[in-house]
Amino acid sequence: MRFGYHNASYRYPDGEDGLGGAFALARRLDDAGFEWFSVMDHLWQLPFVGERDEPFFDAYSTLPALARETEAMELSALVTSPHYRNPAMLAREVATLDHASDGRAVLGIGAGWFREEYDAYGFDFPDAETRVHQLRDTVGLARAMWTEDSPLDYESDYHDVEDLYLEPKPVQDGGPDVLVGGGGEDLTLKAVADVADRWNVPGVSHEAYARKLDLLAGYCEEFGTDYDAIEKTVLQTVLIRDAEDEAHAAYERLQNETAAADPAPRGERTLVGTVEQVLAGLERFEELGAEMAMVRAEGNDPETIDRLVADVVPALS
């Protein structure tokens, strides 16, 4: 199973907050053999991660800087809103990231959901069906820009460009992989089957993950897509201690320090516990079909990150 880290916060209890802390953590995890590093594409911190006024940075300004700090990890937003940027500019930014990282960019994209951000910044917030349709159109435009000769004319239901130049093309032949994120069992999973190279779902139980995989397989058959060709990934919160109760207590303490202060029920904390329990939880996801696990340590907890580096990643190798 491949393994990665999702940097959901720019606060680091054992180091420098802000971009400097992100760079230091990325360098450490790159050296330790992590294969993925992602940041959130939000406009301020989410309530279940921290406080609204804490340090937070633009994903597509941060990612090229992270590319220069690392050598091997794939880099992505998890996941990009298709509405915060002109879609042609998004495709250009991802192509630039692919060059900055020497071919390690992934376009992680979702349908957008945090309406408070949309309203505050003046973005339209259409209904869910429209947002998912716009996601699919954005992917189509990006792939056309990455693969077709310049100048490009392109027209879809939501996007129309004429005489567009994108040079150079991305480093990766055909452009970066497209990862669609989200667990919606009707609209989003259909979009995965239709346009994605990879799929990610956050914070899901083993049982729910199995159900969604079955649904995705059915949608792939409907769309004539090779189910096995789509890389299945999962994002989970992790907290590790020597004893199970100690891990759950630390998770609850850290989660209660967030704006939401809403810890998940204990039975849904699939990667909270001892090293052995976390490895068992990861093994169960792998048995179900997950090919990569991405984790975020609650509060960038230093002890958890130490255990991931020293004990979890070596066990997965």
Secondary structure as the mmCIF struct_conf table of DSSP 4:
data_model
#
loop_
_struct_conf.conf_type_id
_struct_conf.id
_struct_conf.beg_label_comp_id
_struct_conf.beg_label_asym_id
_struct_conf.beg_label_seq_id
_struct_conf.end_label_comp_id
_struct_conf.end_label_asym_id
_struct_conf.end_label_seq_id
STRN STRN1 ARG A 2 ASN A 7
BEND BEND1 TYR A 10 TYR A 10
TURN_TY1_P TURN_TY1_P1 PRO A 13 ASP A 14
BEND BEND2 GLY A 15 GLY A 15
BEND BEND3 GLY A 18 GLY A 18
HELX_RH_AL_P HELX_RH_AL_P1 LEU A 19 ALA A 32
TURN_TY1_P TURN_TY1_P2 GLY A 33 GLY A 33
STRN STRN2 TRP A 36 VAL A 39
BEND BEND4 LEU A 43 TRP A 44
TURN_TY1_P TURN_TY1_P3 PRO A 47 VAL A 49
BEND BEND5 GLY A 50 GLY A 50
TURN_TY1_P TURN_TY1_P4 ARG A 52 ASP A 53
BEND BEND6 GLU A 54 GLU A 54
HELX_RH_AL_P HELX_RH_AL_P2 ALA A 59 GLU A 69
BEND BEND7 GLU A 71 ALA A 72
STRN STRN3 GLU A 74 ALA A 77
BEND BEND8 LEU A 78 VAL A 79
STRN STRN4 THR A 80 THR A 80
TURN_TY1_P TURN_TY1_P5 PRO A 82 HIS A 83
BEND BEND9 TYR A 84 ARG A 85
HELX_RH_AL_P HELX_RH_AL_P3 PRO A 87 ALA A 100
TURN_TY1_P TURN_TY1_P6 SER A 101 ASP A 102
BEND BEND10 GLY A 103 GLY A 103
STRN STRN5 ALA A 105 ALA A 105
STRN STRN6 VAL A 106 ILE A 109
HELX_RH_AL_P HELX_RH_AL_P4 ARG A 115 TYR A 121
TURN_TY1_P TURN_TY1_P7 GLY A 122 GLY A 122
HELX_RH_AL_P HELX_RH_AL_P5 ALA A 128 THR A 147
BEND BEND11 GLU A 148 GLU A 148
HELX_LH_PP_P HELX_LH_PP_P1 ASP A 149 ASP A 149
BEND BEND12 SER A 150 PRO A 151
STRN STRN7 LEU A 152 GLU A 155
BEND BEND13 ASP A 157 TYR A 158
STRN STRN8 ASP A 160 LEU A 164
BEND BEND14 PRO A 168 PRO A 168
HELX_LH_PP_P HELX_LH_PP_P2 LYS A 169 PRO A 170
BEND BEND15 VAL A 171 GLN A 172
TURN_TY1_P TURN_TY1_P8 ASP A 173 GLY A 174
BEND BEND16 PRO A 176 PRO A 176
STRN STRN9 ASP A 177 GLY A 181
TURN_TY1_P TURN_TY1_P9 GLU A 185 ASP A 186
HELX_RH_AL_P HELX_RH_AL_P6 LEU A 187 VAL A 195
BEND BEND17 ASP A 197 ASP A 197
STRN STRN10 ARG A 198 PRO A 202
BEND BEND18 GLY A 203 GLY A 203
HELX_RH_AL_P HELX_RH_AL_P7 HIS A 206 PHE A 223
TURN_TY1_P TURN_TY1_P10 GLY A 224 GLY A 224
HELX_RH_3T_P HELX_RH_3T_P1 TYR A 227 ALA A 229
BEND BEND19 ILE A 230 ILE A 230
STRN STRN11 GLU A 231 ILE A 240
BEND BEND20 ASP A 242 ALA A 243
HELX_RH_AL_P HELX_RH_AL_P8 GLU A 244 GLN A 255
TURN_TY1_P TURN_TY1_P11 ASN A 256 GLU A 257
BEND BEND21 THR A 258 ALA A 260
HELX_LH_PP_P HELX_LH_PP_P3 PRO A 263 PRO A 265
HELX_RH_3T_P HELX_RH_3T_P2 ARG A 266 GLU A 268
TURN_TY1_P TURN_TY1_P12 THR A 270 THR A 270
STRN STRN12 LEU A 271 GLY A 273
HELX_RH_AL_P HELX_RH_AL_P9 VAL A 275 LEU A 288
TURN_TY1_P TURN_TY1_P13 GLY A 289 GLY A 289
BEND BEND22 GLU A 291 GLU A 291
STRN STRN13 MET A 292 ALA A 297
HELX_RH_3T_P HELX_RH_3T_P3 GLU A 298 ASN A 300
HELX_RH_AL_P HELX_RH_AL_P10 PRO A 302 ARG A 307
HELX_RH_PI_P HELX_RH_PI_P1 LEU A 308 VAL A 312
HELX_RH_AL_P HELX_RH_AL_P11 VAL A 313 LEU A 316
#
